[in-house]
Amino acid sequence: MTLKKVHVKTGDTVVVLSGKDKNKKGKVLKVLPKEGRVIVENVNMITKHQKPSQQAVQGGIIHKEAPIYASKVAVYCQNCNAGRRVRYEILKDGKKVRKCVKCGEILGTEK
């Protein structure tokens, strides 16, 4: 099984483009490249009925995030205040960065 390239990374803030959670913003908790899916914080919430076990002594109904297709999310640009596509560029110091296609701001760097 080959890995698919996913345009988002763990920790990115993304915007959902389609589906029941359209226009919701959240942080990427996990990337699943084999399936081409991502798990986003507070997006695509499901209810799971869990029996008590050794790990989860307290059973019951649990609300958790389910994976959604990576193509349904776009990286959030704070400058544009919207979800945007990204462009990859190599800076003069040899560092590879992701930039917003519309405004050119470097994305994914903590300031």
Order of alpha helices (4+ residues) and beta strands (2+ residues): beta-beta-beta-beta-beta-beta-beta-beta-beta-beta-beta
